[in-house]
Amino acid sequence: MTKNNFSRRRFIETTGAALGGSLIAGPVMSKASAKSKKRKSSGKMKVAVVGMGVRGVGMYGRTLVRNYGDHLDLVGICDTNPGRLRYADSYVGAGCPTFSNLDEMLEKTNPDRLVVTTWDWEHHNCIIAGLQHGVDVVCEKPLTIDEDKCQQIIDADKKYDNDIYVTFNYRYPPHRAKVKELLMDGAIGDIRTVDFHWNISHAHQMRYMQRWHGESQRGGTLWVHKNTHHFDMINWFLDSDPVEVYAHDALEIFGSNGPFRSTNCRNCPHADNCDYYWDINANDHLRQMYADNEHYDGYIRDNCVFRHNIDSHDKHSALIKYANNAFLNYSLTSDTDHSGYWIAFNGTKGRLEGREGGWSGPDGHQEWIYTPLGREPRKITVDFTEGGHWGGDPIMLDKLFKDPDMADPLHQSAGTRDGVMSVLAGIAARKSAASGKPVRIADLTSLKPHAKRPDELI
């Protein structure tokens, strides 16, 4: 991956040309100014959102307005694409002001929390802008895409007196909370090894390759964009930091490997012969959000999955050593007929394993097999609950926007350190696969691994 280290000043100078308008333009606040602006809301929390894609208009737009109206006011939404911003205004239904400039939104709306759902490579700029304006930041995963941007976020978090929250909703489903509870209680003793293997279906992987996620300079490859979810799960389960990563990857199906290519699905002469053909116009929501507005900034939502500039991988394997001496054997295989994962923890007092197949609804359940050392295995069954990501999304949103002070005995709330460590595992894997050598986490940023996750996040 080519180094792409944008400072905030450089970002301001370049995004206008690249994206049809800059999200950020304004004076940088001093640390003292940011501290003086930090607010404690009396009454409803004031929330602003930057990035009006699917997640921005849905989970952090319409859902917040409809389900959390008693607890927050959505005071502003921001996007560089004027057409998409108009559609978002209508779809979200908050009736709040709209902005194409992030600094302007932060200055005029004075929010308590800024939700960042922009492209991954812009996250660090938006996070830093929020902190500089004295605002707490809620950022979609991944926190960012490379170690230089990680360091900028670390430095800003130390400098400004506000908090960063990372939306690791994979921590919150009840069946995963049960695993964390068992591990915290020492059910299998000290964990020695973890086997974790994830599969992505054809339809899921196709969506990545159609979008900017297939281009490493934008999405950091799936080692970062997708696998950061998985690495955070293991970091959280183990309550420890990764130390060293040795990895392999390959791109075997998409990009230049394709038998033919065109611009996008809508105009493709190979539509009848392509297993990955998808008609965005059949989905009114996506058409109005993306296809109808691509002439503003050139962002095409249904790009050809065989375009030559795809360089994100579709096969991943890594061995990760943790500071507590646990080993993780990990793989991500995409473009399969199966969606789901298998995970097993081997400890000094027993074993815990589970298999999950796809995006089961609220009527489904998860079975874990618990085998204490020297005893017969037994099943532990946990029902899925209502809501996205196996019932995890509503629990996370409640914590972020309804009751931020609610008890967190399982340490599900994620901050800067959690976001950085999950990203660094993916960055190290990407670098290791490229070099053929193991990569040490401590060599990437000023944040050093701990055998046990410290209470002080940064």
Beta strands, then each sheet from edge to edge (+ up, - down):
strand 1: 45-50
strand 2: 72-78
strand 3: 98-99
strand 4: 113-116
strand 5: 136-139
strand 6: 164-166
strand 7: 191-201
strand 8: 242-250
strand 9: 315-322
strand 10: 327-336
strand 11: 340-347
strand 12: 350-357
strand 13: 365-372
strand 14: 378-383
strand 15: 439-440
sheet 1: 3+ 2+ 1+ 4+ 5+ 6+
sheet 2: 14+ 13- 12+ 11- 7+ 10+ 9- 8+ 15-
end
